[in-house]
Amino acid sequence: MCQSSSLPRFPAPPSTAVLSLILILSLTTLVAGWRPWPPSGNNRFNLSDYTYGDSKKYEGSSEFIKLKYHMGPVLTSNITVHTIWYGRWERNQKKIIREFINSISAVHSKSPSIAGWWRTVQLYTDQTGSNISNSVQLGQEKNDRFYSHGKSLTRLSVQSVIKSAITARTKPLPINPRSGLYLLLTSEDVFVQDFCTSVCGFHYFTFPSLVGYTLPYAWVGNSAKLCPGQCAYPFAVPAFIPNRKPFKSPNGDVGVDGMISVIGHELAELATNPLANAWYAGQDPSFPVEIADLCEGIYGTGGGGAYMGQVMDARDGATYNMNGIRRRFLVQWVWNHILNYCTGPNALDQ
């Protein structure tokens, strides 16, 4: 969500804007407060569990959702993701996230694939009819191992971290306002404003008065120590949910596997609404409901309400719904504005 929660968990007391969002979502089958808890029992991808019918096809569909194009730019040029690793990161953690981003354009990955998921994002166009790019690649990276802005960041200091990365004396990140995305990832010992209480990640654009440029960016935090039950669900479960066993993470890292879906959420929304004036629902551009917000908590066929939908179990028992180049991932679906429902490559009826 733009400058707000991507996968919100426990919202703060509602403002007028929040109440408007609640009203919109209350008219659908979606859940926005936190990721829905899975059903008990086996959650394997089993075709016999469902019959093919409209009730299973149109996950989250609703005539009340009015996603509109507001004439702003979308990312139609080749997309480059410049990454800032803030804090201390293990080598394997970086590999997992890099491979997820590289998998977005890996069209030969085993189905259902991350590239298949991105094809829904590609359906969105600008006012000339140009589609969002099918090319998403890793750009340059910047390490900030010494917490140059401290271990507690505000939303404004998040932008200051980005400024430091593009103005560094050695190996600064390139400045690419038209097709570059700046992804700030904070390690498990860093707290960001509203983290764990109402956000797990957010996206917006930098202020020229602060950074010098208008750059689309996203922040996502590693919740492994601070709030895995809120931001790494279903690979961790909140303490107040009794007798609920967490799912096994597909890459053996609860915090990072939990980040993957949030990163996907933010990249999809950055591509379709980079400057908060393109694709969103609602009347308030400062609090838009975007293409991933509309599918909050839906990961497979039948998803909605208190059910994440049909996903898959690997041979080692790990839970996932999409394949990358060499790894598996669990990524939420996004809204298809042509069909007017949430969809993903692991849908049982496509």
Protein Blocks (a to p, Z undefined) as FASTA:
>chain_A
ZZiaehifbdcdddfklmmmmmmmmmpmbdfkbccdddedjfbdcfklpccdfklmmgoi
afkbccddehiacdfbccddddddehjddfklmmmmmmmmmmmmmmkbccddfklmmmmm
mmpccfkopacdfbdcdddddddfkopnojadcfklmmmmmmmmmmcfbhpacddfklpc
cdddddfkbccehihklpcbdcddddfklnopacdddddddfklmommlmmcckbccfkl
ghiacdddfklpaklmmmmmmmmmmmmmmmmmmnopaccedjblklccdfklmmgoiabe
hiahjbgbjcdddfkopacfbdcfkbccdddddddfklopacdfkbfkZZ
